Amino acid sequence: MSDSKSFSNFNEQQNSPIQQLTDRERRKMLRQILVGGTAAVATTGAFFSREENVLATTLAQPEEQRKEAETDALSGASRQNTNWAKFSDLKKPMAKATFVGDIKLSRMFLGGNLIGGWAHARDLIYVSDLVKAYHTREKIYATFQMAEACGINAYLGHHSHIGILNDYWDKKSGTLQYIADCSNLEGAKRCIELGAAACYVQGEANDRLVREKKFDEIKRFLETVREEGVPVGLGGHDIETIRACVEKDLLPDFWMKTIHHDRYWSRRAGDQEHDNVFCRKPQETIEFMNALPQPWIGFKVLAAGAIRPDDGFRFAFEAGADFLCVGNYDFQIVDNVNTCMKILESNLKRARPWIGA
């Protein structure tokens, strides 16, 4: 089942003149602006959408900073700079759909593991420290800005990241919505107080609560967050976790469930997992999640970088996920949005009806 109609409607509703150009004309204009810098931004008058305003604001910087960034762009992004020239390759912004209530989410949005340093790098012991070193505060801001320029409108990260989002909203006038990944109720309360759009029980935390049969704690989380007036979700790596919550009538406003296939190099049935398997029963997951009426956010869809985006995104959407939470470096965002949109507008073999239009 394809959701292409809703995506085309979304794009038709954009009022920016640049969206009315052909892809070739649009990309040519963007390249001219990237070369022309501040003066070109001031004279084109073409940037009216949120995404394009983010780009225009970023380009309108002092000449010496722009030239430094252009030098870095020759070899791609660096820790100090983001390759904004890559933006000219964007074919169209990320499509959005209704999530819960009046909240609209981009069908793919940013996950927070890379920013938090939880890299799941198998036996490469230095990678988590490396990604934390790469993600300076300015690099995080640039990643968020690139995401917004590409139509991504949400970030899902650990509840300790609320301070980063507050700074981004205040210092960069960012509008990314924040979905708080919570390991405890106190973290959720703080995030709600400081502006989170939604909260959910972290997958590993919920797996543990179910194993220990602490269903009262899950119920208290659901009730407390709902009383605060924001959507509340439940996560899980194990399909048994989701099944147990349903059986106990612990029904959230949305689900967070891992989904990926098991056809990748570091996944060998019967071998020790070595931090490389996040959805152990994909077929059971598909069958059970397809029967649930709540929105489903699929995560770990690339098995922490072991599966190519064109493969993992398609598998997750065809499995029934309504939205994807995907960790992105700044230099991956444009390509991942292009890949995701191409898949969404293709003939998806999807049994579960789309939730959100």
LINQUI-V76303 format. One record per pair of residues at least 6 apart in sequence whose C-alpha atoms are under 6 Angstrom apart, sorted by the first residue. I is the first residue (numbers start at 1). J is the second residue. Records with the same first field share a line. If there is no record, write none. Layout:
I: J ; J
//
This chain:
1: 348 ; 349 ; 350
2: 347 ; 348
4: 345
7: 95
16: 48 ; 49
17: 46
18: 46
27: 88
30: 88
31: 88
33: 40
37: 59
38: 60
47: 53
51: 148 ; 149 ; 151
52: 149
54: 149
55: 149
69: 81
73: 83
76: 83
77: 83
79: 134
90: 334
93: 150 ; 151
94: 151 ; 152
95: 106
96: 105 ; 106 ; 107
97: 104 ; 105 ; 356 ; 357
98: 104 ; 356 ; 357
99: 105 ; 356
106: 152 ; 153
107: 323
108: 323 ; 324 ; 325
109: 152 ; 154 ; 325
110: 155 ; 325 ; 326 ; 327
111: 155 ; 156 ; 325 ; 326 ; 327
112: 156 ; 157
117: 128 ; 131 ; 132
118: 128
119: 128
122: 274 ; 275
143: 330
153: 176
154: 176 ; 177 ; 178
155: 178
156: 178 ; 179 ; 180
157: 180 ; 181
158: 180 ; 181
159: 180 ; 181 ; 182 ; 187
168: 174
177: 197
178: 196 ; 197
179: 197 ; 198 ; 199
180: 199
181: 200 ; 202
182: 188 ; 200 ; 201 ; 202
183: 202 ; 205
198: 230 ; 231 ; 232
199: 232
200: 232 ; 233 ; 234
201: 234 ; 235
202: 235
203: 235 ; 236 ; 237
207: 236 ; 241
231: 253
232: 252 ; 253
233: 252 ; 253 ; 254 ; 255
234: 255
235: 255 ; 256 ; 257
236: 257
237: 258
239: 285
254: 294 ; 295 ; 296
255: 296
256: 297
257: 298
258: 279 ; 298 ; 299 ; 300
259: 279 ; 298 ; 301
260: 301
286: 319
290: 352
295: 355
296: 321 ; 322
297: 321 ; 322 ; 323 ; 324
298: 321 ; 324
299: 325
301: 312
302: 312
318: 349 ; 350
320: 352
//
